[in-house]
Amino acid sequence: MVFSIRKAAAVTFSDAPLFQDVASYTTTITANNDLADIYYPNPSNLKTSNYSFPVALLLQGANIDKSNYSNYANLVARYGFVVVVPNHLRTSPQTGRIGLLPELSQINAVLSQMKVDSQNPTTPVSGIVDTQKLGLLGHSAGGYAGLAAIANACLPFFCEDSFNRPQELKAGAFFGSFLRNLSTQEFVPINNSGIPVALLHGTLDSINTIETANLTYEQIQEPPKLFVTIDGANHYGITNINDPSKSGYEKNTPTIPQDVATETIARWSGLFLRASILGDKSAFDYVYFTGDMKDANVSVTKQIKPIPEAPLTLGVMAISTWSVLSRLKKWLSIKTSSEVTTDS
């Protein structure tokens, strides 16, 4: 019966965004003076209905301007999120140069700002933000910072003084990222305390290879966790154009169209956040069970929380239920034929 329900859900569920229209504005994050672009769903009944959208903070890659994430941020917002994309200018501890580089202090700064904006009647997002729910998005260095935040780890070069993971942080989805202590080069255990984490990665990423992403995935201590590879995407599949900063670091040319790569990454990010933050069962079914069969551009590896077993004191019915759940638990622990373990 469980499988019949899932089959029906797969037939009726649409992975398309919930909202067609998105609006945006630019504000200043008061705590650190960062300029930030804010994207939010803009249905015709926005101010007359009882909308409450979680915050999704997108942490940028090194020296990639916030404007280069406009397509991705717009798409994620359409899944029902207020997406915040800041420009964080600071001196790089590694090079001593001033540039765009994320750090962990942005997370609490942005969360505080959104609490202010949501209560300010003059802002476009007044009254429509659920500031008790925060999701993290990130690209490259931004994903590094996001993973460190979920691990509650104040790591060199991305954290000054100290960091305390806010209780509002509910999930994170990161593209082209890894987590390694840059001083020791050791991969860092990600003690995520059950916070769901998704890693998305292009198969042609030559800057942060799939091998390093896979090693990072293995360090995520608790399920649920997800590893989605996008066939033919390189390190910049998430940005509006390939290599927007003209760094030349990426040696591979993508074989998937840029708009297809960006839409794919945004769809999986948006549905993963819906499943993880909003408890959307159809989105959960898509990202963990049916999505990789529908989407020819991706391969998925995942680990889901085990299903609890019924206590034996409930008698014969409990024993029968326990048997069914145990078999299902065993099934969930085995990778389906559609899952892959990615090699470099």
ABEGO torsion letter per residue (X at the ends): XAAAAAAAAAAABBABBABABBBBBBBBBAAAGBBBBBBBBBBAAAAABBBBBBBBBBBBBBGBBAAAAAAAAAAAAAAGBBBBBBBBBBBBAAAGBBBBBBBAAAAAAAAAAAAAAAABAABAABGABBAABBBBBBBEAAAAAAAAAAAGBBBBGABBGBBBBBAABABBBBBGBBBBBAAAGBBBBBBAGGBBBBBBBBAABAABBAAAAAAAAAABABOBBBBBBBBGBBAAAABABBGAAGAGABABBBABBAAAAAAAAAAAAAAAAAAAAAGBAAAAAAAAAAAAAABAABBBBBBBBBBBBBBAAAEAAAAAAAAAAAAAAAAAABBBAABBBBBX
